[in-house]
Amino acid sequence: MPLIKMLRLSHWTKNLFLFLPLFFSGHVGHIDALLLCLSGFLSFGLSASAIYIINDIRDVEEDRLHPIKKHRPFASGLVSINIGIGMAIMLLGSGLVIAAVLNPLFLYVLLAYIGMNLAYSLGMKHMPIIDVSMIATGFVLRVVSGGVLAGVEVSHWIIVMTFLLALFLGLAKRRDDLVIHRDSGKVMRKSMEGYNLEFINAAMTLMAGVIVVAYLMYTLSDEVIQRMGTGQLYLTSLFVIMGLMRYLQITLVFERSGNPTQILLRDKTIQLVLLGWILSFVLVLYSNQILGR
């Protein structure tokens, strides 16, 4: 249904970043905190869907030139602008009400996220480098929200790695726009003037290297080893490296990095690597906690 498609429910997977503080703290089994994070997930999802609708309404003419985005509800004419505006107001209001009930600080973080995304939609997405940096900051705000709701301190390690990973994915998405421009001659967004394939390839390679180094530093830091009660977390870096290499392959070799969410939902290799990372992390962290009791 066009109305459901307009919400981009598949993109709600991005809100799983809310659960990272709970996961890394080793408190996933705390039901109260988990339920709060689930409610925050819903609040963020409703608000994000409202932002997507607003963004799609503003980009309707550009989307009609895009080989994939032209099928979106507004660009294809399946949903009217007025209905979209009404839905956006309803979704945004619902998200904010849930946030206000959950936690005042969470509400402030969500408002910051909404404000930043509105600024992005209204013009800052046309500014090269700043555009992908704002996308990455949105993921950091999700992580901070998860920490607030779970009552868990968000370490600088999680913030740094979240920002770097989101920046890496944002650059890959911009590369897809450049590939479409190369093949069709159509300019997908104004910020493309500040990018080219050579720059994107170099920036992605740089980000991938920095992510690996940051993750290794995280797993080997005295602070983390003491807090987690194990020095074996570095073993999980194998899956981080494999995941980054696979994404680079998808981006540079197969040239289909336009939708990170769809890659996560459809690419079996990425799913297996992610599952391997989660299981290895759980095995190292939680089994150590059980044995230590």
C-alpha positions as CSV (number, residue, x, y, z in Angstrom):
1,M,0.0,0.0,0.0
2,P,1.3,3.5,-0.9
3,L,0.4,4.9,2.6
4,I,2.5,2.1,4.3
5,K,5.3,2.5,1.8
6,M,5.4,6.2,2.6
7,L,6.4,5.5,6.2
8,R,9.5,3.6,5.1
9,L,9.1,1.0,7.8
10,S,12.2,-0.9,6.7
11,H,14.3,2.2,7.7
12,W,13.2,1.7,11.3
13,T,16.0,-0.8,11.5
14,K,18.3,2.2,11.9
15,N,16.7,2.7,15.3
16,L,18.2,-0.6,16.5
17,F,21.1,1.7,17.4
18,L,19.1,2.6,20.5
19,F,19.8,-0.8,21.9
20,L,23.6,-0.5,21.6
21,P,24.2,1.0,25.1
22,L,22.1,-1.8,26.6
23,F,23.9,-4.5,24.6
24,F,27.5,-3.2,25.3
25,S,26.8,-2.7,29.0
26,G,25.8,-6.3,29.4
27,H,22.3,-5.5,30.7
28,V,20.1,-6.8,27.8
29,G,18.4,-9.1,30.3
30,H,17.1,-6.2,32.3
31,I,13.4,-6.3,31.2
32,D,12.5,-2.8,32.4
33,A,15.3,-1.1,30.5
34,L,14.6,-3.3,27.5
35,L,10.9,-2.2,27.5
36,L,11.9,1.4,27.7
37,C,14.2,1.1,24.8
38,L,11.5,-0.7,22.8
39,S,9.2,2.3,23.5
40,G,11.9,4.7,22.5
41,F,12.3,2.6,19.3
42,L,8.7,3.2,18.5
43,S,8.9,6.9,19.3
44,F,12.0,7.4,17.1
45,G,10.4,5.3,14.3
46,L,7.2,7.4,14.2
47,S,9.2,10.7,14.3
48,A,11.6,9.4,11.6
49,S,8.7,8.4,9.3
50,A,7.3,12.0,9.6
51,I,10.7,13.4,8.6
52,Y,10.9,11.0,5.6
53,I,7.5,12.2,4.5
54,I,8.5,15.9,4.8
55,N,11.7,15.1,2.9
56,D,9.9,13.2,0.2
57,I,7.5,16.1,-0.3
58,R,10.3,18.6,-0.7
59,D,12.2,16.3,-3.0
60,V,9.3,15.2,-5.2
61,E,10.6,16.7,-8.4
62,E,14.2,15.4,-7.9
63,D,12.8,11.9,-7.0
64,R,10.9,11.8,-10.3
65,L,14.3,11.8,-12.1
66,H,15.7,9.0,-10.0
67,P,15.5,5.5,-11.5
68,I,14.4,4.0,-8.1
69,K,13.0,7.0,-6.1
70,K,10.5,7.8,-8.9
71,H,8.4,4.9,-7.6
72,R,8.0,6.6,-4.2
73,P,4.3,7.5,-3.3
74,F,4.6,11.2,-3.9
75,A,6.9,11.1,-6.9
76,S,4.6,8.5,-8.6
77,G,1.5,10.5,-7.7
78,L,-0.1,7.6,-5.7
79,V,-0.4,9.8,-2.6
80,S,-1.3,13.5,-2.5
81,I,0.8,16.1,-0.8
82,N,-2.0,17.1,1.5
83,I,-2.4,13.5,2.8
84,G,1.3,13.4,3.4
85,I,1.3,16.6,5.4
86,G,-1.5,15.3,7.6
87,M,0.2,12.0,8.1
88,A,3.5,13.7,9.0
89,I,1.8,15.9,11.7
90,M,0.0,12.9,13.2
91,L,3.2,10.7,13.3
92,L,5.4,13.5,14.7
93,G,2.9,14.3,17.4
94,S,2.6,10.7,18.4
95,G,6.3,10.2,18.6
96,L,6.7,13.3,20.7
97,V,3.9,12.3,23.1
98,I,5.5,8.9,23.7
99,A,8.9,10.5,24.3
100,A,7.4,13.0,26.8
101,V,5.9,10.2,28.7
102,L,9.0,8.1,28.7
103,N,11.7,10.5,29.8
104,P,12.1,14.4,29.5
105,L,15.8,14.0,28.6
106,F,14.9,11.5,25.9
107,L,12.3,14.1,24.6
108,Y,15.1,16.7,24.3
109,V,17.3,14.3,22.4
110,L,14.5,13.4,20.1
111,L,13.7,17.1,19.5
112,A,17.4,17.7,18.7
113,Y,17.2,14.8,16.2
114,I,14.0,16.2,14.6
115,G,15.4,19.7,14.4
116,M,18.6,18.5,12.8
117,N,16.8,16.5,10.2
118,L,14.5,19.4,9.4
119,A,17.5,21.6,8.9
120,Y,19.0,18.8,6.7
121,S,15.8,18.5,4.6
122,L,15.4,22.3,4.3
123,G,18.9,22.8,2.7
124,M,21.9,21.5,4.6
125,K,21.7,18.2,2.6
126,H,23.0,20.2,-0.3
127,M,26.3,20.9,1.5
128,P,29.0,18.3,0.7
129,I,30.5,16.5,3.7
130,I,28.2,18.3,6.1
131,D,25.3,16.3,4.6
132,V,26.8,12.9,5.5
133,S,28.1,14.2,8.8
134,M,24.6,15.2,9.8
135,I,23.3,11.7,8.8
136,A,26.1,10.2,11.0
137,T,25.2,12.5,13.9
138,G,21.6,11.2,13.7
139,F,22.8,7.7,14.5
140,V,24.8,9.1,17.4
141,L,21.6,10.7,18.8
142,R,19.9,7.3,18.6
143,V,22.7,5.8,20.7
144,V,22.5,8.6,23.2
145,S,18.7,8.1,23.4
146,G,19.2,4.5,24.1
147,G,21.6,5.3,27.0
148,V,19.2,7.8,28.4
149,L,16.3,5.3,28.4
150,A,18.3,2.4,29.7
151,G,20.0,4.4,32.4
152,V,23.3,3.4,31.0
153,E,26.3,5.7,30.5
154,V,27.2,5.9,26.9
155,S,31.0,5.5,26.4
156,H,33.0,7.7,24.1
157,W,33.9,4.5,22.3
158,I,30.4,3.8,21.2
159,I,29.8,7.4,20.1
160,V,33.0,7.4,18.0
161,M,32.4,4.0,16.3
162,T,28.8,4.8,15.6
163,F,29.7,8.1,14.0
164,L,32.5,6.5,11.9
165,L,30.3,3.6,10.7
166,A,27.4,5.9,9.8
167,L,29.7,8.2,8.0
168,F,31.1,5.2,6.1
169,L,27.6,4.1,5.1
170,G,26.6,7.7,4.1
171,L,29.6,8.0,1.8
172,A,28.6,4.7,0.2
173,K,25.2,6.0,-0.5
174,R,26.6,9.2,-2.1
175,R,28.8,7.0,-4.3
176,D,25.6,5.3,-5.6
177,D,24.3,8.7,-6.6
178,L,27.6,9.4,-8.5
179,V,27.3,6.0,-10.3
180,I,23.7,6.9,-11.4
181,H,25.0,10.3,-12.6
182,R,27.8,8.6,-14.5
183,D,25.5,6.1,-16.2
184,S,22.5,8.4,-16.9
185,G,23.8,11.9,-16.8
186,K,21.2,12.8,-14.2
187,V,22.2,14.8,-11.1
188,M,20.5,13.2,-8.2
189,R,21.3,15.9,-5.6
190,K,23.0,19.3,-5.5
191,S,25.7,18.1,-3.1
192,M,27.1,15.9,-5.8
193,E,29.0,18.9,-7.1
194,G,31.3,18.4,-4.1
195,Y,32.0,14.7,-4.7
196,N,33.5,12.5,-7.3
197,L,34.3,8.8,-7.3
198,E,37.9,9.2,-6.5
199,F,37.2,11.2,-3.4
200,I,34.4,8.9,-2.2
201,N,36.6,5.8,-2.8
202,A,39.4,7.3,-0.8
203,A,37.2,8.6,2.0
204,M,35.5,5.2,2.3
205,T,38.8,3.4,2.5
206,L,40.0,5.8,5.1
207,M,36.8,5.4,7.2
208,A,37.0,1.6,7.0
209,G,40.6,1.7,8.3
210,V,39.8,4.1,11.1
211,I,36.8,2.0,12.1
212,V,38.9,-1.1,12.4
213,V,41.6,0.7,14.4
214,A,39.0,2.3,16.7
215,Y,37.3,-1.0,17.3
216,L,40.5,-2.7,18.2
217,M,41.5,0.1,20.5
218,Y,38.0,-0.3,22.1
219,T,38.4,-4.0,22.7
220,L,42.0,-3.7,24.0
221,S,41.6,-0.6,26.2
222,D,42.2,-1.1,29.9
223,E,38.9,0.7,30.8
224,V,36.8,-1.7,28.7
225,I,38.6,-4.8,29.8
226,Q,38.1,-3.9,33.4
227,R,34.4,-2.9,32.9
228,M,33.6,-6.0,30.8
229,G,35.7,-8.4,32.9
230,T,37.3,-9.9,29.8
231,G,40.3,-9.3,27.5
232,Q,39.0,-11.5,24.7
233,L,36.7,-9.0,23.0
234,Y,39.3,-8.3,20.3
235,L,38.4,-11.7,18.9
236,T,35.1,-10.2,17.6
237,S,37.1,-7.8,15.4
238,L,37.3,-10.6,12.8
239,F,33.6,-10.0,12.0
240,V,34.0,-6.3,11.9
241,I,36.7,-6.5,9.3
242,M,34.7,-9.1,7.3
243,G,31.6,-6.8,7.4
244,L,33.5,-3.8,6.2
245,M,35.2,-5.7,3.4
246,R,31.9,-7.1,2.3
247,Y,30.3,-3.6,2.2
248,L,33.3,-2.2,0.3
249,Q,32.8,-5.1,-2.2
250,I,29.1,-4.3,-2.6
251,T,30.0,-0.6,-3.1
252,L,33.1,-0.7,-5.2
253,V,32.7,-3.9,-7.1
254,F,29.0,-4.4,-7.5
255,E,28.1,-0.7,-7.2
256,R,24.7,-1.2,-5.4
257,S,25.1,0.8,-2.2
258,G,22.2,3.1,-2.7
259,N,20.1,1.7,0.2
260,P,22.0,0.5,3.3
261,T,18.8,-0.7,4.9
262,Q,18.0,-3.0,1.9
263,I,21.5,-4.3,1.9
264,L,21.1,-5.3,5.6
265,L,17.7,-6.9,4.9
266,R,18.7,-8.8,1.8
267,D,22.4,-9.5,1.7
268,K,23.0,-12.9,3.2
269,T,26.8,-12.3,3.7
270,I,26.2,-9.1,5.7
271,Q,23.5,-10.9,7.8
272,L,25.8,-13.9,8.5
273,V,28.7,-11.6,9.5
274,L,26.4,-9.5,11.7
275,L,25.0,-12.6,13.3
276,G,28.6,-13.9,13.8
277,W,29.6,-10.7,15.5
278,I,26.6,-10.7,17.8
279,L,27.1,-14.3,18.8
280,S,30.8,-13.9,19.3
281,F,30.3,-10.8,21.4
282,V,27.6,-12.5,23.5
283,L,29.8,-15.6,23.9
284,V,32.8,-13.6,25.1
285,L,30.9,-11.1,27.2
286,Y,28.0,-12.9,28.7
287,S,29.5,-16.3,29.2
288,N,32.4,-14.6,31.1
289,Q,29.8,-12.9,33.3
290,I,28.0,-16.2,34.0
291,L,31.3,-18.0,34.8
292,G,32.4,-15.1,37.0
293,R,29.3,-15.4,39.3
